[in-house]
Amino acid sequence: MASPPLSAGEIEKGPEVLVLPSITEIRNSSDISKFNNKASINYGSVEDLSLKAKKPDAFPETQSVVDEKQVVVELIPDPDDDNEEEFVAAEVVFPDGGKKAWLCVVGAFCTQFCSFGWVNTFGIFQEYYLRNQLYGYSPTTVSWISTLQSSIMFMGCLIVGRLFDSYGPRYLLIVGTVLEVGGIIITSFSRNYAEILIFQGIVAPMGAACVFNVAVGCTSSWFKQKRARALGIMSAGSSVGGIIYPFLIRKLAAETSFGWMMRACGFMILALLIVANFTITSNVAPRGRWMPLYPKDIYIQFQDINFTLIAISFSLGFVGFTLPFTYIVSNARYHDVDDGLATYLVSILNASSIFGRIIPAVLAERVGQYNMNSAGILLAGVSTLAIWIPARAAGVHVLYVIFYGFFSGTFVALVPACTAKISHIQDIGTRVGLIFACLSLANLAGVPLGGVILGDGTQLSRWSGMMAFAGAFLTLGGFVSWIARIKLVGFSLRAVC
């Protein structure tokens, strides 16, 4: 059966989903590179847009367009033809506000409190376990629980992201709630290293991966111009969790048993995830069928040099990112900082991180996500090298966690926003998942290597070595982020990117 002539809004052959950004550029991407033919799309103020995509390097890096909307081009099989497909353009509008959009942000905030916020408090658990259930184990051995928590949560985002793009948020939220709350409750009955490692280090973060990735994808689907702001507010949930969990854990540990301490945390997380289940919705319809994730699909994403650069930048930065969270309390005690103050350093760090996640995210709407992210990673590394390494007095430790909390918060909050900036809306779940899978590998390297450098924590030179290791990788990640920014807009310092 012969193909009819192409009309406006139809594509003869192409990817399963193509999104044409409403910002004033269409960037070179792996999806566009799949085209074998030209396509003309008539929508909004764009009368005739030709996508020449025989090869990624066959056309200019950017093509200027003028448009104020975003259009999603979806594949719709022709029911009268088993061999050919017709592709029809369908419009997706980003409301950038409204009841459903901001309710989604509220629910996403709750998921970050329950996922990243919970993982970020392991510095408190590290000290608790070394003094109680896991007394006699080395700090490096106990830190593997923290490492697995972060790595499982981030690596799980790769599969969860694909499931989200295929089926939407509903079932993932339910499964994530059951796994995370169930893992924490079962941990409350655990008494040895293996049980804690399995249920707190593996099962609970599998659930956290579900709710975390869904929150990022759904929030991104409601916002375009205000996306960085919305994701920053969402991300602040993890910092609020990082403040509340230490207070709650410390108080319950003194007044009740380990079991009831964990169960109280589990019930609080359950309540917040119930809120998330009722408020998080997506503005973009899922594909409605499972899209298998093959190695070639991952390879295709990395053919986009912009995506590859931010993946490298975030991964380098994340090698050092979690080390201050893990060891700041132990280091303060090593320098004879008052025990009461030392245990609150993680809370102070997370309190500072709230401002670091929201204020730069709002500013990013004016100066650009890449600009703010590059500065955040770089300054997090510089503060680690310049303040943490020479820190001896209690006041200097407090100063460090304030600076590090702010700048590291900027880094983490803008990871999804920077990824979304160069991604198609219906691929955000997969791409964000792939980014966090890379971060999981970085985390698997960072905390254990930092632990090896630190050793038994009795030598100052080893403490300094671990801090230098963390600061160097954060600084290097900042430089690569700046290279990614240059790749997008060039060397101009005035460019918003």
N, C-alpha and C positions, 0 to 999 in steps of 0.2 A: 504494500500500500504506500503510495507516494506521500511525502510530507507536504502539507499545504504551505504556502508562503508564510514567512514570519510576519506577525503583526505586532503592534506596540504591546508590550507587556508579556511577550512570549520569547522563550529561549529554546533554540533547537536542541542543543545538547549542553549539559553543564553539570555542576555539582548538585548535590541534594538540597542544599540551602545556600543562597547567596544573599548577603546583606549589603546594601549600599548605604554607607554612613551619611548621616545628615550634616556632619561637620564638613568643611569645604574641601575635603580630599577623599579620593578613593585610593587606598594604599595597595601596593603590590602584596598579594597574599597567595597562599597555597591553594585556597579554594578557587580564586579567579584563574589560577594557572591550569586548572583542569579543563578549561574551555578548549574545544577544538574549532569553534566557529565564532563569528561575531554575533553580538546581540544588540538590538536596539530596544530601549525601554522608554516609554512615554509616561512620566508621572510628575506631579507637582510642577515645578518650574523648569524641569529638565526635559527638553524637547527630544533630544536625540543623544543618547549616551552609548558610545561604542566601547565594548570591552575586548581589547585585543589581547588574548591570553594564550597564545600557542605555547609560549615559554615565559617563565618569570622575567627573564632578562630581555625579552623581545619588545618591551614597551617601557616608557619612562617610569621612574619610581613612583611618581604621583601624577594624578590627572585632576585638574581643577574642575570642580562642579559648583553650581549654586543651587542649594536646596535647603529647605527648612524642615523636611520630614525624613523619616527613615522607611525604606521599603524592604520587605523581606520577599525574596523570590523563592517559592517552594515548588518542588516537583509534584505534579498531579498527573498520575497515569491516565492515559486515554483509554476509556473502557471499550472502545471499538477497535483497538489495535493492540495486539499482544507484543508487537515487536518495537513499537516506537512510543515515545513519551512526549507529552506537551507540558510546558512549564508556564505557569501563570503567576503574574505579580500580585501580591497581596500586601496591603499597607499595614504597618505596625506603628502606632502612635505612642510616643513616650510622654505620659502626662506630666512628669516631673513634679508630682504632688497629687493631692486628693486623698480622700479617706482610705481607700484600699492601699495606696502606695505607702502612706505613713504608718498604717497598721502593720504592713509588711515589715517596715523598719523596726517597729516595736517588737514584733516577733523575732526578727533577725537579731536584735539586741539581746533578747533572752537566750537565743541559741549560742551566741558568742560567750555570754556569761557561763553557760553550761559546758561549752567545749574548750575553747582556747583559755578561758578564765580558769577552768579546773586544772588544765595541764600546766598553766603558768605558776601554780602554787606548789609545785612539787618540791621546791626548795624547803618548804615547811615539813613536808612528809619525809624528805631526805634526812633531816635532823631527827625527826620523831622516830623513824624506823631504826636509825643507827643507835638510838638510846633505848629502844624497846624491843619490838618483835625481831629485828634483824641485828641486834647487838652482836658484835664480833665480825660482821661482814665489813669488807673494805668500802670506802665511799665510792670507788669506781664500780664495784659490783652492784651496789644499791642504785647508782645513777642509771643503770641499764633499764630500770623501770621507767624513769623519766624519758630516756631515749626512745624506748618502745612506744610510750604514750604518744609522743609527738610524731614519730615516724609512722606508726600505724594510722593515726588520724590523717596525716598528710598523704600517705601512699593510698589509703582508701579513697581519697578524693578522686583519684583517676577513674576508678570504676563507678563511683557514685556520680561523678560528673557526667559520664556517658549515660547512666540510667536516668539522670535528671533530664538531659536533652531528649531522651527517648520517651519517657513516661510522665515527666513532671514531678512536682514536689510531694504529693499527698502520701503515697505509701512509704517513701523514703523517710519522711518525718516520723511516721508511726514506728517503723523498724528501728530508726535511730534512737527514739525515745526508749523503746524496750531494751535495746542492747546497752545503752549507756547507764540507765538506771539499774538494770539487772546486774551489770558488771560491778557497779559500786556496792550494791546491796550484798552481793555474794562476797565481795572483798571484805565486808564487815565481819564475815565468819571465818576469814582466812587467818592462819596462824604461822605459816612458813613462807619462805622466799618464793618457792615455785608457785604457790597459790596466788600470792599477791602479784607476782609477775604476770600470770595468765589473766586474771580478772581485772586488775587495775591497769596493767600495762598493755593488754591486748583487746579484751572484750569491750570494756567501756570506751576506749578510743575508736573502736569500729563504729559504735553508735554516734560518737562525736563527729566522725567523718561525714556521716549521713546528714546530720542537722547543720553542720558547718557549711558544707558545699551547697546545700539547698538554699540556705540563707543568702549566700553570695550571689547565686544565679537569679533568685527571685528578686532581690533588691535591685540588681543591675537591670532587670527587665522593665522596671517601672520608671527609671530615671535615665536621662541622657546628660543635659547640661548640669544637673545637680547630683550626678552620680557619685562623684568623689565625696561630697558632703554626706550623702545618705550612707555610703559605705563606711565613712569615718565614724558616724554616729553608731552604726551597727557594730563596728570594731571596738568602740569604747566599752561595749558590754563585757569584753574579756578583761579589760582593766578594772572595771567595777567588781567583777568576780574575783580578780586578783587582790582586791582590798578586803572584800567581805569574807572570803574563804579562810584566810589566815586568822582573822579575829575569831571566826566561828570555830575553827579547828583547835586553836589555842585554848579557848574557853571550855569547849567540850572535853578536850583532852585532860584538863585539870579537874573537871567536875564529874565525868562519867567514864565509861569504858571505851576502848577503841571501837568496838562493835557499834555502839549507839552513836558515837561520833560520826562514823561513816554512814550509818543509816539516816541520820539527821541531814547530812549533805545530800544523800540520795533522794530523800523526800522533797527537799527544796528544789533540786534539779528537776524532779518529776513535775512539780507545780509550774515551773517556768516553761518547761517543754510542752505542757498542756496548752499554755497560752500561745506558744509558737505554733502548735498544730492548728489552732483556730484563727490565727491572724495572718500567717504566711501564705500568700498566693502568688502566682506568676502571671505576668502580663502577656506572655508569649505562649501560644499553644504548643505542647510537645509534639514531636513527630508522630507519636502514637504507635511506634513499633521499635523493637530493639535494633540498634545499630551496632553490630559487632565492632570491637576495637582490636584491629589487627596491628602488628608491628609497622606495616606500611602506613597506617593512619597516623601513627606517632611520628614516623619519619617525615611525612608530608608536612606536619605542623612545624617541624624544625627546618624545613626548607625556607620558611619565612625568617629572614635574617633578623628582623625586628623582634620576633618572638624568641629566637635563640639567644639574642643578647640579653633580654630581660631575664630569661631563665638562668643564664650564667650569672648575671648580677645578683639575683635573689639568692641563688644557691651559695655563692661565695659569702654573701652577707650572713646567711643563716648558719653557716659553719660556726661563726662566733656568737650569733645572736642569743642562744639559749644558755651559754656558759655563765653570764652574770646572774641570771635567774636561778641557776642551779647552785652556785657556789658563793653568792654574796653573803649569806648568813654565816656559813662556815669560815669565810675569810675574815669577817668582822670579829668573830669569836677568837680567831687565831691572833688577832691584834688586840685582844683583851677589851673589845668594846663591850659595854654593859649588855648583859644577856637580854634584858627586856627590850632595849633599843635594837639589838641585832635581829631579834625575831620580827621586828616591825619593818625592817628595811625592804622586804619584798612588797609589803603593803604601800610603803612610800613610793617605791618604784612604780607600782601599778597606778597609784593616784596621779603621779606625774604623767603617766602614759595616757590617761584619759584626755588631758589637754593636748598631748602630742598626737593623738588620733583625730581629734575634732578640729582644732584650730588650723593645722596645716591642710587638712582636707578641704576646709572652707576656702582657705587661701589658694588652694590648687585650682579652683574654678577661675581664678584670675591669672595666676602665674604658670599654671600647668602641672599636671600630675608628675610628669617625669622630672621637672625641675625640683619640685618639693621632695620627691622620693630620693633623688640623687643627693640632695643636701642632708636628708635625714640619715641615710646609711653612712655617709661620710663622717658626719658629726658624731654619730654613735660610736664609730671606730676611734675617732680622735679623742673623745672624752674618756674612752676606756684606756687608751694609751697614756693620756696626759694626766688623768685624775685617779683612776683606780689603781694603777701600778704603784704610784708613790703614796697612796692613802695609808695612813696609820691611825690618825685620830678619828673619833666618832663623827665629828663634824664634817670631815672630808668624805667619809663613807656616805653620809647623808647627802652631801653635795653631789657626789657621783651618781647615786641612784635617782636623784631629781633630773640631772642632765640626761643620763642614759634612758630613763623612763620616757622622757619627752621625745628624744630623737629616735629611739627604737620604736616608739609608738607610731611615729610618722612613717617609718619604713614598713611596718606590718600593715597599717591601715591602707596604704596606697598600693599594696601588691595586687589586690583584685582590680582596683581602678586602672592601674597601668596596663594590666592584662586585657581588661575590657576595651580599653582605648584602641587597641590594635586588633580586636577580634570581632567576628560577626556575632550578632546577638544570640542566635540559636546554637552557636558553638561555644558560648561562654562557659557552660558547665564543663565541657570536655577540656577546654584550654586552661581554665582555672585549676581543674583537677590535675592536669599534666604539670602545671607549675608547682603545685603543692606536692606532687609525687617527687619532683626534683628536690624540693626542700626536705622531704623525708630522707632522701639519700644523704643530703648535706648534714642533716641532724644526726644520722647514724654515724657520720664521721666526726662531727664536731665535739659532742659531749664525751664519747669514749676517748678520743685523742686528747682532749683537754684533761680528762681524768688520768690518762697515762703520763702526761707531762707533770701533773700535780703530784702523782704518787700518793704517799700516805699523808700528805698535807702538813708535814712537820718542818719543811725547809722553805725559807723565804724566797730563795732563788727559783724554786719550783713554782711557787705561787706567781711570781713575776713572769715566768715563762708561760704559764697558762693564760695570764691576762694579755701578754703580748701576742700570743696565738690568736685569741679572740679579737683583739683590736685590729690586728693586721688583716684578718679576713674581712671584717666589717669595712675597713677602709678600702680594701681592694674591690669589694662589691660596689662601693660608692663610685669608684673610678669607672668600672664597667657600665654602671647605670648611666653615667655621664656620656660614655661612648655611644650607648643606645640612643640617648637624647640627641647627640650630634648626628647620628645616622638618620633620624627623623626630620630634623629641622636645620641642621648645619651648625656652624659655630656661633651664630648670632646670640648674644646674651639676652637680647630683648624678645626673642621668639618665645611664644607661649606653647608649651608642649607638656 
